[in-house]
Amino acid sequence: MALYLIGLPFAKTGFELAKRDSDAKVVLIEDGVYADASGFGEVYAVKEDVEKRGVASRIAGAKVIDYDELVDLIVDNKVVNFL
């Protein structure tokens, strides 16, 4: 199981690799909160990035997490970084 940290401009590549991982967890971080992550089982979005960019209404289906929760996910999973 891997945790995919997705930001722009590498979102497309990150999503392509995450789709091949049946247990993928996706975190939308920084400008990655603008990306469409529909079709993934576990999707998270960093609260501070969502609020800063005013995209709360576009993050349907994603669990909004704070930095403490992000750190927990990073510690508990193999991380694949696309920032």
N, C-alpha and C positions, 0 to 999 in steps of 0.2 A: 504494500500500500504506500502511495506517495502523496505528498502535499505539493500541489503546483501553485506557486506564487505567480500570478498573472498580472502584468502591467503592459502598458503600451510602450513601444510599438511592436513588441514581440508576442502579442496576444494570439495571433493566428497560429503561430508555430507552437506555442504552449498548449492551445486547445487541441491541435492535431495530435500531439503526443499524449495528452491526458485522455483523449477518446480511446486510445489503445489500452488504457489501464482501467480494468473493470472496477477497481477499488479506489479510483482517483478522488481526491478531495481538492477542490479548486478554491483559491483565495484571490479575490479581486482586490488589488492594492494599488495605491497611487492613482494614476490615470486609467488603470485597468478597470475601475468601477464603471467606465463608459462602455466596456465590452459586453456583448451578449453571451451570457454563460448558460443559456437554456440548453437542456439536454444532458446536463450533468447531475448526478445524484446529490452529492454534497457540495454546496456552493456557499462560500462565506464572502462577506465584503467588510472591509475595515471601516468602522464607524466614522472615524475622523476624516477619512478620504471621501466617504459618501456625503457627509455634511458639508465639507469644504467645497465640494463640486455641485452641491444642490441636486443630487440625482436619486434621492430616496424613493421617489415614485417609480423609477426605472429598475430598481433592484428587487423586483418581485421574485420570490422563490429563493432568495439568498438570505442566509442568516447573517445579520449584522453583528460584528464582533468588535471588541475593543482590543487595544494592544496587548493587554495581559492575556486574553484568550488566544491571540495570535501567537504569542510566545509559547503557550502551552501546546498548541498545534505543532509548532516547529520542533519543540523538544520531543514530542511523541511520535513524529513521523519522519520518513525520509523526505528531504526537501528537494524539489526541482524548481529552479529559479528562472523566471522569464521576465526580468525587470529591465 
